[in-house]
Amino acid sequence: MGILTWIIFGLIAGAIAKALHPGKDPGGWIITIIIGILGAMLGGWLGSMIFGVDVTGFNFSSFLVAIGGSVLLLAIYRMATRK
């Protein structure tokens, strides 16, 4: 997938990850969007390495992988920034 697709996936996945994992984020929406983009990339990498799910474009399985990676990265971010 192209970088623009990953950014769009990340924006959507970050917003959904924020909705699925509610709470007060230290960085707000900007950090959540960045985490969504990075989470989409992480989810794509983990999905292809562990589950053999190939991220091929805008389809349902790719979208689920991007959301899963975003939720995982958001949870790690919250644990790392917890005071």
C-alpha positions as CSV (number, residue, x, y, z in Angstrom):
1,M,0.0,0.0,0.0
2,G,1.1,3.5,-0.6
3,I,2.0,5.9,2.2
4,L,-1.2,8.0,1.6
5,T,-3.3,4.9,2.2
6,W,-1.4,4.2,5.5
7,I,-2.0,7.8,6.6
8,I,-5.7,7.6,5.8
9,F,-6.0,4.2,7.5
10,G,-4.1,5.7,10.5
11,L,-6.4,8.7,10.8
12,I,-9.5,6.5,10.8
13,A,-7.9,3.8,13.0
14,G,-6.6,6.3,15.5
15,A,-10.1,7.8,15.9
16,I,-11.7,4.4,16.3
17,A,-8.9,3.3,18.7
18,K,-9.6,6.4,20.8
19,A,-13.3,5.5,20.8
20,L,-12.6,1.9,21.8
21,H,-10.1,2.8,24.4
22,P,-11.5,5.9,26.0
23,G,-9.8,8.0,28.6
24,K,-7.8,11.1,29.0
25,D,-4.8,11.2,26.7
26,P,-1.8,13.3,27.7
27,G,-1.3,14.4,24.1
28,G,-4.9,14.8,22.9
29,W,-6.1,14.2,19.4
30,I,-2.9,15.0,17.6
31,I,-1.0,12.3,19.4
32,T,-3.9,9.9,19.0
33,I,-3.8,10.5,15.2
34,I,0.0,10.0,15.1
35,I,-0.5,6.8,17.2
36,G,-3.2,5.7,14.7
37,I,-0.9,6.1,11.8
38,L,2.0,4.3,13.5
39,G,-0.4,1.7,14.8
40,A,-1.7,1.0,11.3
41,M,1.8,0.4,10.2
42,L,2.5,-1.8,13.3
43,G,-0.7,-3.7,12.8
44,G,0.2,-4.3,9.1
45,W,3.6,-5.5,10.0
46,L,2.5,-7.8,12.8
47,G,-0.5,-9.1,10.8
48,S,1.8,-10.1,8.0
49,M,4.5,-11.6,10.2
50,I,2.3,-13.5,12.8
51,F,-1.0,-14.2,11.1
52,G,-0.1,-14.1,7.4
53,V,-2.7,-11.5,6.8
54,D,-1.6,-9.4,3.8
55,V,-2.6,-5.8,3.9
56,T,-3.6,-5.1,0.3
57,G,-5.7,-2.0,0.3
58,F,-9.0,-0.6,1.6
59,N,-10.7,-3.8,2.6
60,F,-12.2,-5.1,5.8
61,S,-9.3,-7.3,7.0
62,S,-6.8,-4.5,6.4
63,F,-9.0,-2.1,8.3
64,L,-9.3,-4.5,11.3
65,V,-5.5,-5.0,11.3
66,A,-5.0,-1.2,11.4
67,I,-7.4,-0.7,14.2
68,G,-5.9,-3.6,16.2
69,G,-2.4,-2.1,15.8
70,S,-3.7,1.3,16.8
71,V,-5.4,0.0,19.9
72,L,-2.3,-1.9,20.9
73,L,0.0,1.2,20.4
74,L,-2.4,3.5,22.2
75,A,-2.5,1.1,25.2
76,I,1.3,1.0,25.2
77,Y,1.5,4.8,25.0
78,R,-0.9,5.2,27.9
79,M,1.1,2.7,30.1
80,A,4.3,4.6,29.2
81,T,2.9,8.0,30.0
82,R,1.0,7.1,33.2
83,K,2.0,9.1,36.2
